[in-house]
Amino acid sequence: MTENNTPKSARGVTLREPKDVRRVIQRITSKAFQEGSELEYAGRIAQLMGCWLKAWELDKLSDIEQRLAALEKAKETKK
């Protein structure tokens, strides 16, 4: 695999976590609504909203997993 030699500031958006995906989608949809082209791109916006929702679910799943681990740990210490 080749390394990317483009300076970081010129590469664009970095997507490492679901919140990064949500931020980009929010930016795109906000721009469409500001330009008044939400009806023209309704199908694309709907697809982006589905991606946004999936990213949100992944964030929430991570939170639930952390809470479950804490509960299991607390249960083990009580035994």
N, C-alpha and C positions, 0 to 999 in steps of 0.2 A: 504494500500500500504506500502511495506517495504522500509525503507531508505537504500540507498547504502552506505555501510561502507567502501568501497574500497577507499584508498587515491586518491585525485583528480589527482595527477600526474600519477597514474597507470591505470586510466580509459580509456585513449585514447583521442579521438577528441570530443569536445563539439560542438553540432550543435544547435545554438540558432537563427540564422538569415540566410537569403538566402546567404549572402556573405560567411558564414561558409561552406555551401554546395558547393558553387562554388570553394572555396579554396581546399576542399578535392578532388573534381572531377578533378580539375586542377593538383593536385599532382599525382593522379592515372594515368591520361592520359599521363602526362609528363614521368612518369616512364615507361609506356608501350612503348612510342616512343624512350626513351633512350636505352631500352633493345632491340629495333628492333622487338618487337612482336605486332606492331599495326595491322598488317594484320591478325594475328592469333586471336586477340581479337577485330576485327573490329565491330562485332555486339554489344558487350558489350560497346565498346567505343562510338558507335553511340547512344546507350541508355543513357549513361552518359552525352553525349553532349545534348540530349533532356532535361535531368534533369538540366544541367547547364543553358540552355536557359530559362527554366521555373523559376529558381531561379533569373536569371537576370531580367526577366520580372516582378517578384514580387518586386525587388528593384526599378525598374523604375516606377512601379505603385505607390509605396509609395512616390516617388519623385513627381509624377504628382498630387497625392492627396494633398500633402503639398503645391504645387504651386497653385492648384485650391482653396484651403482654403484661401491662402493669397490674391488671386484675389477677392474672394467673400468678404473677410473682407475689402479690399480696396474699393470695390464697395459700401458696406454698409456705410462706413465712408463718402463717397462723397454725399450721399443722404441728 
